[in-house]
Amino acid sequence: MCYKIIQYAEYSCSHQTVTRQQVVDCRKRDCRFSPSHQTGMHTCGSTCSQIMLPDQGLIMEQFSNPCPRCRGLMNGH
């Protein structure tokens, strides 16, 4: 089944922001999310996968400062 890779940036306050998302194609004809999904007549709801695998998260950047929201709270805004 297909799944998403979600890339994050993590701040010193432990908050994370999404920086990029991409779908990894399983290339299966019986996965409704794949571009390889069969196009001919078929009973998709009962013969094809209707869910993706769980998202896979990767922290790609780490910052030594707090996130913008926390930085604003620390400055009294």
Secondary structure as GFF3:
##gff-version 3
##sequence-region A 1 77
A	DSSP	beta_strand	3	10	.	.	.	ID=ss1
A	DSSP	beta_strand	16	24	.	.	.	ID=ss2
A	DSSP	alpha_helix	44	47	.	.	.	ID=ss3
A	DSSP	beta_strand	56	62	.	.	.	ID=ss4
A	DSSP	alpha_helix	68	74	.	.	.	ID=ss5
###
